[in-house]
Amino acid sequence: MPKYRIVHYINQFFAGIGGEDKADIGPESRQGALGPGLAFQAALKDTAEIVGTVFCGDNYINDHNDQAMDALLEMIEGFKPDLLLVGPAFNAGRYGMACGMVAQLAAENLGIPVVGGMYPENPGVDMYKRYAWIVPTSNAAAGMRQAVPNMAKLAKSLLAGEEVREGY
């Protein structure tokens, strides 16, 4: 049985809710893995379990930041995670910024490590790299097969208490 608990933050698209037409949905959560979290769960199965997925529309998190952050913190905290995964956001700017905001929220309020994945030129990297370990990804979701194992490997290392070099 996995010994660590992980929560995964994704946007409305990766949660399977919809694209731009659903970018205004507020924060929601589900038990277990959803969307790309299923691939993360397979990669982490011996080490950790994705106990919950939290998601929010890319527009909502930016337009209603205070309400979104309050709700997301409560949801994440309720799952009692040891680590938070965000994204991967690739080169999607609004999604990268949302992942960064959620990373900062968890790092500052819960004191847990955060692992994300973004294309190096995503604006979320520079703004939020001090709150999360951000694994470089390709610029598009077609790179999911490379992003998941790289992010999962880093998450396992952090959960095991291994020293991880700066600028992973």
Backbone hydrogen bonds, N-H to C=O, Kabsch-Sander energy under -0.5 kcal/mol:
donor,donor_aa,acceptor,acceptor_aa,energy
3,K,47,T,-1.0
4,Y,47,T,-1.3
6,I,49,E,-2.7
7,V,83,L,-1.8
8,H,52,G,-2.1
9,Y,85,L,-3.1
10,I,54,V,-2.0
12,Q,56,C,-0.8
15,A,11,N,-1.5
16,G,13,F,-1.6
17,I,12,Q,-2.3
18,G,12,Q,-1.0
22,K,19,G,-2.2
23,A,20,E,-1.4
25,I,22,K,-1.7
28,E,55,F,-2.5
30,R,53,T,-2.4
32,G,51,V,-2.3
37,G,34,L,-2.4
38,L,35,G,-1.9
39,A,36,P,-0.6
40,F,36,P,-1.9
41,Q,37,G,-2.9
42,A,38,L,-1.8
43,A,39,A,-1.9
44,L,40,F,-1.9
45,K,41,Q,-0.8
47,T,44,L,-2.3
48,A,44,L,-2.9
49,E,4,Y,-2.3
51,V,6,I,-2.0
51,V,49,E,-1.2
52,G,6,I,-1.1
53,T,30,R,-2.6
54,V,8,H,-2.5
55,F,28,E,-2.6
56,C,10,I,-1.0
57,G,25,I,-2.4
59,N,23,A,-1.2
60,Y,23,A,-2.1
61,I,57,G,-2.3
62,N,58,D,-0.9
63,D,59,N,-2.8
64,H,60,Y,-2.7
65,N,62,N,-0.5
68,A,64,H,-2.8
69,M,65,N,-3.0
70,D,66,D,-2.3
71,A,67,Q,-2.2
72,L,68,A,-2.9
73,L,69,M,-2.6
74,E,70,D,-1.9
75,M,71,A,-2.3
76,I,72,L,-3.1
77,E,73,L,-2.9
78,G,74,E,-1.8
79,F,75,M,-0.8
79,F,76,I,-1.2
80,K,77,E,-1.6
82,D,5,R,-3.6
83,L,5,R,-1.3
84,L,113,P,-2.2
85,L,7,V,-2.9
86,V,115,V,-2.5
87,G,9,Y,-2.4
89,A,117,G,-3.0
90,F,117,G,-0.7
91,N,139,N,-1.2
92,A,89,A,-2.4
93,G,91,N,-0.9
96,G,92,A,-2.9
97,M,93,G,-2.4
98,A,94,R,-2.3
99,C,95,Y,-2.8
100,G,96,G,-2.3
101,M,97,M,-2.5
102,V,98,A,-2.4
103,A,99,C,-2.4
104,Q,100,G,-2.6
105,L,101,M,-2.2
106,A,102,V,-2.4
107,A,103,A,-2.8
108,E,104,Q,-2.7
109,N,105,L,-2.1
110,L,106,A,-2.3
111,G,106,A,-1.0
111,G,107,A,-0.5
112,I,106,A,-0.8
115,V,84,L,-2.5
116,G,133,W,-2.9
117,G,86,V,-0.8
118,M,135,V,-1.9
119,Y,90,F,-2.4
122,N,119,Y,-2.6
125,V,122,N,-1.8
126,D,122,N,-0.6
127,M,123,P,-1.5
128,Y,124,G,-1.8
129,K,125,V,-1.5
131,Y,128,Y,-2.1
132,A,128,Y,-0.7
133,W,114,V,-3.0
134,I,132,A,-0.8
135,V,116,G,-3.0
135,V,133,W,-0.7
137,T,118,M,-1.3
143,G,140,A,-2.4
144,M,141,A,-1.9
146,Q,143,G,-1.1
147,A,143,G,-2.3
148,V,144,M,-2.5
150,N,146,Q,-1.4
151,M,147,A,-2.7
152,A,148,V,-2.8
153,K,149,P,-2.3
154,L,150,N,-1.7
155,A,151,M,-2.5
156,K,152,A,-2.6
157,S,153,K,-2.1
158,L,154,L,-2.5
159,L,155,A,-2.6
160,A,156,K,-2.0
161,G,158,L,-1.2
162,E,157,S,-2.3
168,Y,165,R,-0.6
